[in-house]
Amino acid sequence: MGEVVHPGYRAFVARIGGEAGHAWIASVPARLQAAAERWRLELGPELPGGLLACVVEATTADGGEAVLKLPSPWACGGDEVRALRAWAGHGAPVLLADDAELGALLLERIRPGEHPDALQAEAVASLLRLLHVRPFEGAPPLGAIVARRLATAEAEGRATPQRLAWARTALGRLEHAPPPPSLVHGDFDERNLLTCARRGVCAIDPFPCAGDPLYDAAYWVHGNGRPGRRARFDALAAVLGLDAGERARLRDWCGVVAVHG
């Protein structure tokens, strides 16, 4: 089997992983072949778009549609497995099988129906309610992940010192009296939301962690700097029934997401 990794993905993994990244990329064809043999899959083309995992179309022995995913060592694939098990197909793809030795996940194929930009606050709120269950044991804390994202934004020069200082102060404020932790998707923007013609709205490619569920809401409001953020904020806050204190938390999280991008 020849190399199947998308050039953009290959460059990203090589940049963040160095020699280890190159070595992992070189192992991908053999891992795909081994997973295909173990689960009796017919593999199709790569599904581009992600930067931390190799994902290909797959057909199961009974003719079902599936996705074979090989998360890189920098993608926290074990946490994704635990999150998918916690969600059990509610608001996320069903985990059909996993193999820790191969570092492989076999997932239900989610085929998009309408474009995710067409999602309204009501659909997003319903999805958030499905995803925000009790965290799995050992889930990384949200605050630590956000702190790392701010540090990365600083190292890459994507935020001014003043904005970073504000975001870190806001994070401290948000962590001072947090709500009971929920399982948080962690990367909840339109790239990872698919409106499935068969199952409704689903979230893919989580970066799961435990913390304030309003972080996911803020990611949808402010993710990727899309226009209309104020309208999305007001609509989602209304549908979720947020009180004044919760709106203030959501506003702070939106500001933090805007800084770390």
C-alpha positions as CSV (number, residue, x, y, z in Angstrom):
1,M,0.0,0.0,0.0
2,G,1.4,3.4,-1.0
3,E,1.4,6.6,1.0
4,V,-2.1,7.8,1.5
5,V,-1.6,10.8,3.9
6,H,-2.8,14.2,2.6
7,P,0.1,16.6,2.0
8,G,-1.3,19.3,4.3
9,Y,-1.8,16.8,7.1
10,R,1.6,15.2,6.5
11,A,3.3,18.6,6.7
12,F,1.4,19.5,9.9
13,V,2.3,16.3,11.7
14,A,5.9,16.5,10.6
15,R,6.1,20.1,11.9
16,I,4.7,19.4,15.3
17,G,6.3,15.9,15.7
18,G,9.7,16.3,14.0
19,E,11.4,13.0,13.5
20,A,8.7,11.2,15.5
21,G,6.1,12.7,13.2
22,H,7.9,11.5,10.1
23,A,8.2,8.0,11.6
24,W,4.5,7.9,12.5
25,I,3.5,9.0,9.0
26,A,5.7,6.2,7.5
27,S,3.8,3.7,9.7
28,V,0.3,4.7,8.5
29,P,0.0,2.4,5.4
30,A,0.9,-0.7,7.4
31,R,-1.5,0.4,10.2
32,L,-4.3,0.9,7.7
33,Q,-3.6,-2.5,6.1
34,A,-3.5,-4.3,9.5
35,A,-6.8,-2.6,10.6
36,A,-8.5,-3.5,7.3
37,E,-7.5,-7.2,7.8
38,R,-8.5,-7.3,11.5
39,W,-11.9,-5.8,10.9
40,R,-12.4,-7.2,7.4
41,L,-12.7,-3.8,5.7
42,E,-12.5,-2.6,2.2
43,L,-10.8,0.7,2.3
44,G,-11.6,3.7,0.1
45,P,-10.0,7.1,-0.4
46,E,-8.8,9.4,2.3
47,L,-11.2,11.9,3.8
48,P,-9.3,15.2,3.9
49,G,-9.8,18.0,6.3
50,G,-8.3,17.0,9.6
51,L,-4.7,17.8,10.7
52,L,-4.1,15.3,13.5
53,A,-5.4,12.0,12.1
54,C,-5.5,10.0,9.0
55,V,-9.1,9.2,8.1
56,V,-10.3,6.9,5.2
57,E,-13.6,5.6,3.9
58,A,-14.3,2.0,4.7
59,T,-16.9,-0.6,3.9
60,T,-17.5,-3.4,6.4
61,A,-17.9,-7.1,5.6
62,D,-21.7,-6.7,5.7
63,G,-21.6,-3.7,3.3
64,G,-22.0,-1.0,5.9
65,E,-20.4,2.4,5.6
66,A,-17.7,3.2,8.1
67,V,-14.7,5.5,8.7
68,L,-11.3,4.1,9.7
69,K,-9.4,6.7,11.7
70,L,-5.8,6.7,12.8
71,P,-5.2,9.5,15.3
72,S,-1.6,10.6,15.5
73,P,0.2,10.5,18.9
74,W,-0.6,14.2,19.2
75,A,-4.4,13.8,18.8
76,C,-5.2,12.0,22.1
77,G,-6.9,9.1,20.4
78,G,-7.5,7.3,23.7
79,D,-9.5,10.2,25.1
80,E,-11.6,10.3,21.9
81,V,-12.4,6.6,22.4
82,R,-13.5,7.2,25.9
83,A,-15.6,10.2,24.9
84,L,-17.3,8.2,22.1
85,R,-18.1,5.5,24.5
86,A,-19.6,8.0,26.9
87,W,-21.7,9.5,24.2
88,A,-22.8,6.1,22.8
89,G,-23.9,7.5,19.5
90,H,-26.0,10.4,21.0
91,G,-24.8,13.5,19.2
92,A,-21.6,11.8,17.9
93,P,-20.7,8.9,15.6
94,V,-21.0,5.3,17.0
95,L,-17.7,3.7,17.9
96,L,-17.8,0.4,16.1
97,A,-14.4,-0.9,17.2
98,D,-11.0,0.3,18.4
99,D,-7.6,-1.2,18.7
100,A,-5.2,0.5,21.1
101,E,-2.2,-1.4,19.8
102,L,-2.8,-0.2,16.2
103,G,-4.0,3.2,17.4
104,A,-7.1,2.7,15.2
105,L,-10.8,3.6,15.5
106,L,-13.6,2.3,13.4
107,L,-16.5,4.8,13.3
108,E,-20.0,5.0,12.0
109,R,-19.9,7.0,8.7
110,I,-21.7,10.3,9.1
111,R,-22.8,11.7,5.7
112,P,-23.6,15.4,5.7
113,G,-27.1,16.4,4.7
114,E,-27.2,20.2,4.7
115,H,-24.2,22.5,5.1
116,P,-23.3,23.1,8.7
117,D,-23.5,26.9,8.2
118,A,-27.3,26.4,8.1
119,L,-27.4,25.2,11.7
120,Q,-29.5,27.3,13.9
121,A,-29.2,27.9,17.7
122,E,-32.0,25.4,18.5
123,A,-30.2,22.5,16.7
124,V,-26.9,23.5,18.3
125,A,-28.4,23.7,21.8
126,S,-30.0,20.2,21.4
127,L,-26.6,18.8,20.3
128,L,-24.9,20.4,23.3
129,R,-27.4,18.9,25.7
130,L,-26.6,15.4,24.3
131,L,-22.8,15.9,24.5
132,H,-22.6,17.4,27.9
133,V,-22.7,14.2,30.0
134,R,-20.7,13.2,33.0
135,P,-17.0,13.2,32.1
136,F,-15.1,9.9,31.8
137,E,-12.6,9.2,34.6
138,G,-9.3,10.8,33.9
139,A,-10.6,13.3,31.3
140,P,-8.1,16.2,30.9
141,P,-9.2,19.4,32.6
142,L,-10.5,22.1,30.3
143,G,-8.5,24.8,32.1
144,A,-5.2,23.1,31.3
145,I,-6.1,22.7,27.6
146,V,-7.1,26.3,27.3
147,A,-3.9,27.5,29.0
148,R,-1.9,25.4,26.5
149,R,-3.9,26.9,23.6
150,L,-3.2,30.4,24.9
151,A,0.5,29.6,25.2
152,T,0.5,28.3,21.6
153,A,-1.2,31.5,20.4
154,E,1.5,33.5,22.2
155,A,4.4,31.4,20.8
156,E,3.0,31.7,17.3
157,G,2.4,35.5,17.6
158,R,-1.3,35.2,17.0
159,A,-2.3,37.5,19.9
160,T,-1.0,40.7,21.4
161,P,0.4,40.7,25.0
162,Q,-2.6,42.8,26.1
163,R,-5.1,40.3,24.7
164,L,-3.3,37.4,26.2
165,A,-3.2,39.0,29.6
166,W,-6.9,39.7,29.4
167,A,-7.6,36.0,28.4
168,R,-5.5,34.6,31.2
169,T,-7.2,36.9,33.7
170,A,-10.6,35.8,32.3
171,L,-9.6,32.1,32.5
172,G,-8.6,32.6,36.2
173,R,-12.0,34.2,36.8
174,L,-13.8,31.4,35.0
175,E,-11.9,28.7,37.0
176,H,-12.5,30.4,40.4
177,A,-16.1,29.2,40.8
178,P,-16.8,26.8,37.9
179,P,-20.1,24.8,37.5
180,P,-20.0,21.1,37.9
181,P,-17.8,19.7,35.1
182,S,-19.3,18.1,32.0
183,L,-17.7,16.2,29.2
184,V,-16.7,19.0,26.8
185,H,-16.2,18.4,23.0
186,G,-13.4,20.9,23.0
187,D,-13.4,21.8,19.3
188,F,-17.0,22.7,18.7
189,D,-17.1,24.8,15.6
190,E,-18.7,24.3,12.2
191,R,-15.9,22.3,10.8
192,N,-16.8,19.5,13.2
193,L,-20.6,19.7,13.0
194,L,-22.4,17.7,10.4
195,T,-26.1,17.7,9.8
196,C,-26.6,14.1,8.9
197,A,-29.6,13.4,6.6
198,R,-30.2,10.2,8.6
199,R,-29.4,11.0,12.2
200,G,-29.6,14.8,12.6
201,V,-26.8,17.0,13.9
202,C,-23.6,15.2,15.0
203,A,-20.3,16.4,16.3
204,I,-17.1,14.7,15.0
205,D,-13.3,15.0,15.9
206,P,-13.6,15.9,19.5
207,F,-10.8,17.1,21.7
208,P,-12.5,15.9,24.9
209,C,-12.0,17.3,28.3
210,A,-13.8,18.0,31.5
211,G,-15.0,21.4,32.5
212,D,-17.5,24.2,31.9
213,P,-20.0,23.2,29.1
214,L,-20.3,26.8,28.0
215,Y,-16.8,26.6,26.5
216,D,-18.4,24.5,23.7
217,A,-21.1,27.1,23.3
218,A,-18.5,29.9,23.0
219,Y,-16.6,27.9,20.4
220,W,-19.7,27.7,18.2
221,V,-20.4,31.4,18.8
222,H,-16.9,32.6,18.1
223,G,-15.1,29.8,16.3
224,N,-13.0,30.8,13.3
225,G,-14.1,34.4,13.7
226,R,-17.2,34.0,11.6
227,P,-19.5,37.1,11.1
228,G,-22.7,37.4,13.1
229,R,-21.2,36.5,16.4
230,R,-23.5,38.8,18.4
231,A,-26.6,37.3,16.9
232,R,-25.4,33.7,17.5
233,F,-24.6,34.7,21.1
234,D,-28.0,36.1,21.8
235,A,-29.8,33.3,20.0
236,L,-27.9,30.5,21.8
237,A,-28.1,32.1,25.2
238,A,-31.9,32.5,24.8
239,V,-32.4,28.8,23.7
240,L,-30.2,27.5,26.5
241,G,-32.1,29.7,29.0
242,L,-28.9,31.2,30.4
243,D,-29.3,33.6,33.4
244,A,-27.2,36.8,33.8
245,G,-24.3,35.0,35.5
246,E,-24.2,32.3,32.8
247,R,-24.3,34.9,30.0
248,A,-21.3,36.6,31.6
249,R,-19.5,33.3,31.7
250,L,-20.4,32.6,28.0
251,R,-19.2,36.1,27.2
252,D,-15.8,35.5,28.9
253,W,-15.4,32.2,27.2
254,C,-16.1,33.8,23.8
255,G,-13.4,36.3,24.5
256,V,-10.9,33.6,25.4
257,V,-11.7,31.6,22.3
258,A,-11.2,34.7,20.2
259,V,-7.7,35.1,21.7
260,H,-6.5,31.5,21.3
261,G,-8.2,31.0,18.0
